[in-house]
Amino acid sequence: MQRLRPSLWSLVVLAAGLAAPGFGVPARAAQLTPADLFGNPVIVKGRGFEIRQQELDDNYRALKSTLATQGQTIPQGQEAATRRRLLDRMILARVIDQRATPEDRERAKVAAEKFIADTKARALNEKSYERQLMAVGMTVEAFEKRAHEQALVEEVINREIRSTLTVSDAQMRAFYERGEDIRTAELAKRLAELEQAGQTDSAEYTQLKLRLDNLRKANLERLNQPERVRANLLLLYTVNRVTREPLPPGVRDQKRQLAEQLRDRLRQGADFTEIALQYSEDPDVQQTKGEYTAARNAPMDPTLREKLFTLPVGEISDVVEAGLGYYLIQVKERLPARKIPFEEAAPQIRELLLTQMVEQRLPDYFKRLKEEYDVEILRPEALE
């Protein structure tokens, strides 16, 4: 079953966006200071914090830069809404920072440092780490600050909302057997209201009924595991890991020769795990030891998929050129398609339902925080 729980930070941003139309306390006329008139005015005030124009502008430019590296732009007409969502996130981070306990901070520090360390481990070295961040429009400082900020937000929300919620066995069974979750319950409630009002012929009823059916179907589909293979993989890159530009022909030839030498050693009985740990350029090899479980419908290079699902169990493949480089493959086990047993799926079903419960409560939670911390937008024009 795929990982069901999204990052709570994505829920924070979602809830902030939902709350945006009535955000904070209505703007008031404020006495202007020289900074307001000449350069970097305060645009938001709250109890214990303020946000200036330059900080919002810097975040907006960083977002545009990150999107540009991915070939994307902020849609025309969405600039103001995007700035508002960014400002919402900044405000919420400031408020939550004040609510964090020492225990929240310690747990967040551990989580953020692990995330950063894992990210670095997937890079060849510190310079490669910096270049990969630059490629998506981020500095190391900004990336690591965001990681710590996000981790702290998640810890506070876990303590103040998530820890107060429980999921019953009946709720998990309803998901497993019928695809029911928090969203389907809300849709079913609205459909019942329309039925009582005699509006079963309305466009709203038809649309909601279709959406309900699709959600239930999608939930049940999560429980179906396609055919999978458990396999050892060794990768030697034929492209630059950061730019994805092809390596020079001479370097590619050297890597091909090395792959063939390693293939011969493996066929002579060398331990695949030891060879992978020593030679594989897979950024995750230290964590995975070169072993992966791949589903037939997972996104991957077609050549790699064909080899994974046709290679006899235990056999060492020839050198396979696919996607980013040269691969050596050894299939260890074939796993047939199945519906995941309830006992195995239950922990992730619980996580999904808990996350939906948190999401359901976030808008009211944030509204209360904004009122409690006297949040005021002093310069609405800064969002234009």
GUKEBA-567209 format. One record per residue (C-alpha): residue in three letters; residue number from 1; x, y, z. Coordinates in steps of 0.2 Angstrom, whole numbers, plus 5000, padded with zeros to 4 digits. Each point is the difference from the previous one (the first is absolute). Layout:
% residues N
{kemar "ALA",NUM,{X,Y,Z}} ...
//
This chain:
% residues 384
{kemar "MET",1,{5000,5000,5000}} {kemar "GLN",2,{5007,5017,4995}} {kemar "ARG",3,{5005,5012,5013}} {kemar "LEU",4,{4984,5009,5005}} {kemar "ARG",5,{5004,5014,5011}} {kemar "PRO",6,{5005,5016,4992}} {kemar "SER",7,{5011,5013,5008}} {kemar "LEU",8,{4991,5010,5013}} {kemar "TRP",9,{5008,5015,4993}} {kemar "SER",10,{4990,4998,4984}} {kemar "LEU",11,{4984,5000,5011}} {kemar "VAL",12,{5006,5016,5008}} {kemar "VAL",13,{5002,5008,4983}} {kemar "LEU",14,{4983,4993,4995}} {kemar "ALA",15,{4991,5006,5016}} {kemar "ALA",16,{5008,5017,4999}} {kemar "GLY",17,{4994,5002,4982}} {kemar "LEU",18,{4982,4995,5005}} {kemar "ALA",19,{5000,5013,5014}} {kemar "ALA",20,{5008,5014,4989}} {kemar "PRO",21,{4984,5009,4996}} {kemar "GLY",22,{4997,5005,5018}} {kemar "PHE",23,{5018,5000,5005}} {kemar "GLY",24,{5004,5008,5017}} {kemar "VAL",25,{4993,5016,5007}} {kemar "PRO",26,{4994,5013,4987}} {kemar "ALA",27,{5014,5012,4995}} {kemar "ARG",28,{5000,5016,5009}} {kemar "ALA",29,{5008,5017,4997}} {kemar "ALA",30,{5018,5000,5008}} {kemar "GLN",31,{5011,5014,5004}} {kemar "LEU",32,{5013,5000,4986}} {kemar "THR",33,{5019,4999,5005}} {kemar "PRO",34,{5015,5005,4989}} {kemar "ALA",35,{5002,4982,4996}} {kemar "ASP",36,{4982,4999,4994}} {kemar "LEU",37,{5003,5014,4988}} {kemar "PHE",38,{5017,4996,4994}} {kemar "GLY",39,{5004,4982,4997}} {kemar "ASN",40,{4995,4986,5011}} {kemar "PRO",41,{4984,5003,5009}} {kemar "VAL",42,{4992,4988,5013}} {kemar "ILE",43,{4985,4991,4991}} {kemar "VAL",44,{4994,4989,5013}} {kemar "LYS",45,{5000,5001,5019}} {kemar "GLY",46,{4996,4987,5013}} {kemar "ARG",47,{5003,4998,5019}} {kemar "GLY",48,{5019,4997,5001}} {kemar "PHE",49,{5004,5002,4981}} {kemar "GLU",50,{4999,5010,4985}} {kemar "ILE",51,{5004,4997,4981}} {kemar "ARG",52,{5007,5013,4989}} {kemar "GLN",53,{4997,5002,4981}} {kemar "GLN",54,{5018,4994,4995}} {kemar "GLU",55,{4998,4983,5008}} {kemar "LEU",56,{4984,4997,4990}} {kemar "ASP",57,{5008,5006,4984}} {kemar "ASP",58,{5015,4989,5003}} {kemar "ASN",59,{4989,4985,5003}} {kemar "TYR",60,{4990,5004,4984}} {kemar "ARG",61,{5016,5001,4990}} {kemar "ALA",62,{5006,4984,5007}} {kemar "LEU",63,{4984,4991,4995}} {kemar "LYS",64,{5001,5007,4982}} {kemar "SER",65,{5018,4995,4999}} {kemar "THR",66,{4996,4982,5006}} {kemar "LEU",67,{4985,4999,4988}} {kemar "ALA",68,{5011,5006,4986}} {kemar "THR",69,{5013,4986,5002}} {kemar "GLN",70,{4985,4988,4998}} {kemar "GLY",71,{4994,5008,4984}} {kemar "GLN",72,{4985,5007,5009}} {kemar "THR",73,{4993,5018,5004}} {kemar "ILE",74,{4987,5007,5011}} {kemar "PRO",75,{4984,5000,4990}} {kemar "GLN",76,{4995,5017,4993}} {kemar "GLY",77,{4987,5008,5012}} {kemar "GLN",78,{5006,4990,5015}} {kemar "GLU",79,{5014,5011,5005}} {kemar "ALA",80,{4991,5008,5014}} {kemar "ALA",81,{4992,4984,5007}} {kemar "THR",82,{5018,4992,4999}} {kemar "ARG",83,{5007,5015,5011}} {kemar "ARG",84,{4986,4998,5012}} {kemar "ARG",85,{5003,4981,5002}} {kemar "LEU",86,{5018,5004,5003}} {kemar "LEU",87,{4996,5013,5013}} {kemar "ASP",88,{4988,4988,5008}} {kemar "ARG",89,{5014,4987,5002}} {kemar "MET",90,{5012,5013,5007}} {kemar "ILE",91,{4987,5006,5013}} {kemar "LEU",92,{4996,4983,5005}} {kemar "ALA",93,{5018,4995,5002}} {kemar "ARG",94,{5003,5015,5012}} {kemar "VAL",95,{4984,4996,5010}} {kemar "ILE",96,{5004,4982,5002}} {kemar "ASP",97,{5018,5004,5004}} {kemar "GLN",98,{4994,5009,5016}} {kemar "ARG",99,{4989,4985,5005}} {kemar "ALA",100,{5013,4987,4998}} {kemar "THR",101,{5006,4992,5016}} {kemar "PRO",102,{5018,4995,5004}} {kemar "GLU",103,{4995,4982,4996}} {kemar "ASP",104,{4992,5005,4983}} {kemar "ARG",105,{5017,5009,4996}} {kemar "GLU",106,{5010,4985,5004}} {kemar "ARG",107,{4990,4988,4990}} {kemar "ALA",108,{4999,5012,4986}} {kemar "LYS",109,{5019,5002,5000}} {kemar "VAL",110,{5003,4981,4999}} {kemar "ALA",111,{4987,4998,4986}} {kemar "ALA",112,{5007,5015,4990}} {kemar "GLU",113,{5018,4995,5002}} {kemar "LYS",114,{4996,4982,4995}} {kemar "PHE",115,{4991,5007,4984}} {kemar "ILE",116,{5015,5011,4996}} {kemar "ALA",117,{5012,4986,5003}} {kemar "ASP",118,{4990,4988,4989}} {kemar "THR",119,{5000,5013,4986}} {kemar "LYS",120,{5019,5003,5002}} {kemar "ALA",121,{5003,4981,4999}} {kemar "ARG",122,{4991,4999,4983}} {kemar "ALA",123,{5013,5013,4993}} {kemar "LEU",124,{5018,4995,4996}} {kemar "ASN",125,{5007,5013,5012}} {kemar "GLU",126,{4997,5017,5008}} {kemar "LYS",127,{5003,5009,4983}} {kemar "SER",128,{4988,4989,4991}} {kemar "TYR",129,{4987,5003,5014}} {kemar "GLU",130,{5002,5019,4997}} {kemar "ARG",131,{4999,4998,4981}} {kemar "GLN",132,{4984,4990,5001}} {kemar "LEU",133,{4992,5013,5011}} {kemar "MET",134,{5005,5014,4989}} {kemar "ALA",135,{4993,4990,4985}} {kemar "VAL",136,{4983,5002,5008}} {kemar "GLY",137,{5002,5018,5005}} {kemar "MET",138,{5005,4998,5018}} {kemar "THR",139,{5015,5004,5011}} {kemar "VAL",140,{5006,4987,5013}} {kemar "GLU",141,{4995,5013,5014}} {kemar "ALA",142,{4983,5002,4993}} {kemar "PHE",143,{4997,4982,4998}} {kemar "GLU",144,{5006,4995,5017}} {kemar "LYS",145,{4990,5014,5008}} {kemar "ARG",146,{4984,4994,4991}} {kemar "ALA",147,{5003,4982,5006}} {kemar "HIS",148,{5002,5006,5018}} {kemar "GLU",149,{4984,5011,4998}} {kemar "GLN",150,{4990,4986,4993}} {kemar "ALA",151,{5005,4988,5013}} {kemar "LEU",152,{4995,5012,5014}} {kemar "VAL",153,{4983,5003,4992}} {kemar "GLU",154,{4997,4981,4999}} {kemar "GLU",155,{5005,4997,5018}} {kemar "VAL",156,{4989,5014,5007}} {kemar "ILE",157,{4985,4994,4989}} {kemar "ASN",158,{5003,4982,5005}} {kemar "ARG",159,{4999,5005,5019}} {kemar "GLU",160,{4986,5013,4999}} {kemar "ILE",161,{4988,4991,4988}} {kemar "ARG",162,{5006,4983,4994}} {kemar "SER",163,{5004,4993,5017}} {kemar "THR",164,{4982,5004,5006}} {kemar "LEU",165,{4992,4989,4986}} {kemar "THR",166,{4997,4981,4999}} {kemar "VAL",167,{4995,4989,4985}} {kemar "SER",168,{4988,4985,5005}} {kemar "ASP",169,{5002,4983,4993}} {kemar "ALA",170,{4982,5002,4992}} {kemar "GLN",171,{5007,5015,4990}} {kemar "MET",172,{5015,4991,4994}} {kemar "ARG",173,{4988,4985,4995}} {kemar "ALA",174,{4989,5012,4991}} {kemar "PHE",175,{5015,5006,4990}} {kemar "TYR",176,{5006,4983,4996}} {kemar "GLU",177,{4983,4992,4995}} {kemar "ARG",178,{4991,5015,4992}} {kemar "GLY",179,{5013,5014,4997}} {kemar "GLU",180,{4992,5011,5013}} {kemar "ASP",181,{5010,5014,5008}} {kemar "ILE",182,{4998,5018,5006}} {kemar "ARG",183,{4997,5007,4983}} {kemar "THR",184,{4987,4987,4995}} {kemar "ALA",185,{4991,5003,5016}} {kemar "GLU",186,{4998,5018,4996}} {kemar "LEU",187,{4994,4997,4983}} {kemar "ALA",188,{4988,4987,5005}} {kemar "LYS",189,{4993,5012,5013}} {kemar "ARG",190,{4997,5014,4987}} {kemar "LEU",191,{4992,4987,4988}} {kemar "ALA",192,{4988,4995,5014}} {kemar "GLU",193,{4995,5018,5002}} {kemar "LEU",194,{4997,5002,4981}} {kemar "GLU",195,{4989,4984,5001}} {kemar "GLN",196,{4990,5006,5014}} {kemar "ALA",197,{4997,5017,4990}} {kemar "GLY",198,{4994,4990,4985}} {kemar "GLN",199,{5015,5006,4989}} {kemar "THR",200,{5006,4983,4994}} {kemar "ASP",201,{4999,5007,4982}} {kemar "SER",202,{5011,5015,5003}} {kemar "ALA",203,{5017,5002,4992}} {kemar "GLU",204,{5008,5002,5018}} {kemar "TYR",205,{4993,4983,5005}} {kemar "THR",206,{5006,4992,4984}} {kemar "GLN",207,{5017,5007,5002}} {kemar "LEU",208,{5002,4996,5018}} {kemar "LYS",209,{4994,4982,4997}} {kemar "LEU",210,{5013,4997,4987}} {kemar "ARG",211,{5013,5008,5011}} {kemar "LEU",212,{4995,4988,5014}} {kemar "ASP",213,{5001,4985,4990}} {kemar "ASN",214,{5017,5005,4993}} {kemar "LEU",215,{5007,5003,5017}} {kemar "ARG",216,{4994,4983,5007}} {kemar "LYS",217,{5007,4991,4985}} {kemar "ALA",218,{5017,5009,5001}} {kemar "ASN",219,{5001,4996,5019}} {kemar "LEU",220,{4997,4982,4996}} {kemar "GLU",221,{5012,5000,4986}} {kemar "ARG",222,{5014,5005,5013}} {kemar "LEU",223,{4998,4983,5008}} {kemar "ASN",224,{5004,4991,4984}} {kemar "GLN",225,{5018,4996,4998}} {kemar "PRO",226,{5006,4996,4982}} {kemar "GLU",227,{5013,4987,4995}} {kemar "ARG",228,{5016,5005,5008}} {kemar "VAL",229,{5018,4994,5000}} {kemar "ARG",230,{5013,5001,5013}} {kemar "ALA",231,{5017,5002,4992}} {kemar "ASN",232,{5018,5006,5002}} {kemar "LEU",233,{5005,5015,4989}} {kemar "LEU",234,{5017,5008,4997}} {kemar "LEU",235,{5001,5016,4991}} {kemar "LEU",236,{5014,5009,4991}} {kemar "TYR",237,{4995,5017,4993}} {kemar "THR",238,{5002,5005,4982}} {kemar "VAL",239,{4994,5018,5003}} {kemar "ASN",240,{5005,5014,5012}} {kemar "ARG",241,{4990,4997,5016}} {kemar "VAL",242,{4996,5018,5002}} {kemar "THR",243,{4997,5007,4982}} {kemar "ARG",244,{4995,4983,4992}} {kemar "GLU",245,{5011,5004,4985}} {kemar "PRO",246,{5008,4985,4992}} {kemar "LEU",247,{5018,4996,5006}} {kemar "PRO",248,{5014,5001,4987}} {kemar "PRO",249,{5001,4984,4989}} {kemar "GLY",250,{5017,4995,5008}} {kemar "VAL",251,{4993,5000,5017}} {kemar "ARG",252,{4985,4990,4995}} {kemar "ASP",253,{5011,4987,4992}} {kemar "GLN",254,{5010,4999,5016}} {kemar "LYS",255,{4984,4997,5010}} {kemar "ARG",256,{4994,4987,4988}} {kemar "GLN",257,{5016,4991,5002}} {kemar "LEU",258,{4998,5001,5019}} {kemar "ALA",259,{4982,4994,4999}} {kemar "GLU",260,{5006,4985,4990}} {kemar "GLN",261,{5014,4996,5012}} {kemar "LEU",262,{4988,5001,5015}} {kemar "ARG",263,{4987,4989,4990}} {kemar "ASP",264,{5014,4986,4998}} {kemar "ARG",265,{5004,5001,5018}} {kemar "LEU",266,{4982,4998,5006}} {kemar "ARG",267,{4998,4985,4988}} {kemar "GLN",268,{5015,4992,5008}} {kemar "GLY",269,{4992,5001,5017}} {kemar "ALA",270,{5004,5017,5007}} {kemar "ASP",271,{4988,5007,5013}} {kemar "PHE",272,{4988,5013,4991}} {kemar "THR",273,{4998,5010,5016}} {kemar "GLU",274,{5018,5002,5002}} {kemar "ILE",275,{5003,5005,4982}} {kemar "ALA",276,{4986,5012,5000}} {kemar "LEU",277,{5006,5009,5016}} {kemar "GLN",278,{5017,5002,4992}} {kemar "TYR",279,{4996,5005,4983}} {kemar "SER",280,{4982,5005,4997}} {kemar "GLU",281,{4997,5018,4997}} {kemar "ASP",282,{4982,4999,5006}} {kemar "PRO",283,{4998,5014,5012}} {kemar "ASP",284,{4989,4989,5012}} {kemar "VAL",285,{5012,4985,5000}} {kemar "GLN",286,{5006,5002,5018}} {kemar "GLN",287,{4982,4999,5006}} {kemar "THR",288,{4994,4987,4988}} {kemar "LYS",289,{5016,4989,4998}} {kemar "GLY",290,{4994,4999,4982}} {kemar "GLU",291,{4984,4991,5003}} {kemar "TYR",292,{4983,5007,4994}} {kemar "THR",293,{4983,4994,4998}} {kemar "ALA",294,{4992,5006,4984}} {kemar "ALA",295,{4982,4999,4994}} {kemar "ARG",296,{4996,4997,4982}} {kemar "ASN",297,{4990,5016,4998}} {kemar "ALA",298,{5013,5011,5009}} {kemar "PRO",299,{5007,5014,4989}} {kemar "MET",300,{5017,4994,4993}} {kemar "ASP",301,{5009,4998,4984}} {kemar "PRO",302,{4991,4987,4989}} {kemar "THR",303,{5017,4991,4997}} {kemar "LEU",304,{5003,4998,5018}} {kemar "ARG",305,{4982,4995,5003}} {kemar "GLU",306,{5001,4986,4986}} {kemar "LYS",307,{5016,4993,5008}} {kemar "LEU",308,{4994,5000,5018}} {kemar "PHE",309,{4984,4991,4995}} {kemar "THR",310,{5008,4987,4988}} {kemar "LEU",311,{5017,4996,5008}} {kemar "PRO",312,{5000,4983,5008}} {kemar "VAL",313,{5001,5000,5019}} {kemar "GLY",314,{5018,4999,5006}} {kemar "GLU",315,{5008,5004,4983}} {kemar "ILE",316,{5012,5014,4998}} {kemar "SER",317,{4995,5011,4985}} {kemar "ASP",318,{5011,5006,4986}} {kemar "VAL",319,{5004,5019,5001}} {kemar "VAL",320,{4984,5009,4998}} {kemar "GLU",321,{5000,5018,4993}} {kemar "ALA",322,{4985,5009,5005}} {kemar "GLY",323,{4995,5017,5006}} {kemar "LEU",324,{5014,5008,5009}} {kemar "GLY",325,{5014,4987,4998}} {kemar "TYR",326,{5005,4982,5000}} {kemar "TYR",327,{4992,4987,5011}} {kemar "LEU",328,{5004,4983,5007}} {kemar "ILE",329,{4984,4991,5006}} {kemar "GLN",330,{4997,4984,5010}} {kemar "VAL",331,{4982,4995,5004}} {kemar "LYS",332,{4998,4993,5017}} {kemar "GLU",333,{4982,4996,5001}} {kemar "ARG",334,{4984,5003,4990}} {kemar "LEU",335,{4985,5006,5010}} {kemar "PRO",336,{4982,4997,4992}} {kemar "ALA",337,{4987,5013,4999}} {kemar "ARG",338,{4988,5000,5015}} {kemar "LYS",339,{4989,5009,5012}} {kemar "ILE",340,{5010,5005,5015}} {kemar "PRO",341,{4993,4991,5016}} {kemar "PHE",342,{4991,5012,5012}} {kemar "GLU",343,{5012,4997,5014}} {kemar "GLU",344,{5015,5005,4989}} {kemar "ALA",345,{4990,5015,4993}} {kemar "ALA",346,{4993,5006,5016}} {kemar "PRO",347,{5014,5011,5006}} {kemar "GLN",348,{5001,5010,4984}} {kemar "ILE",349,{4980,5001,4999}} {kemar "ARG",350,{5001,5007,5018}} {kemar "GLU",351,{5013,5013,4995}} {kemar "LEU",352,{4990,5005,4985}} {kemar "LEU",353,{4984,5003,5010}} {kemar "LEU",354,{5009,5009,5014}} {kemar "THR",355,{5008,5012,4987}} {kemar "GLN",356,{4983,5003,4992}} {kemar "MET",357,{4993,5004,5018}} {kemar "VAL",358,{5014,5012,5002}} {kemar "GLU",359,{4997,5008,4983}} {kemar "GLN",360,{4981,5002,5005}} {kemar "ARG",361,{5005,5010,5016}} {kemar "LEU",362,{5014,5011,4993}} {kemar "PRO",363,{4990,5015,4994}} {kemar "ASP",364,{4991,5002,5017}} {kemar "TYR",365,{5017,4997,5009}} {kemar "PHE",366,{5008,5014,4989}} {kemar "LYS",367,{4986,5012,5002}} {kemar "ARG",368,{5001,4998,5019}} {kemar "LEU",369,{5019,5003,5000}} {kemar "LYS",370,{4999,5015,4989}} {kemar "GLU",371,{4987,5008,5012}} {kemar "GLU",372,{5010,4994,5015}} {kemar "TYR",373,{5016,5008,4994}} {kemar "ASP",374,{4991,5016,4994}} {kemar "VAL",375,{5006,4998,4982}} {kemar "GLU",376,{4997,5016,4989}} {kemar "ILE",377,{5004,5003,4982}} {kemar "LEU",378,{5006,5018,5000}} {kemar "ARG",379,{5003,5002,4981}} {kemar "PRO",380,{4988,4989,4990}} {kemar "GLU",381,{5007,5008,4984}} {kemar "ALA",382,{5017,4991,5003}} {kemar "LEU",383,{4991,4984,4994}} {kemar "GLU",384,{4996,5008,4983}} 
//
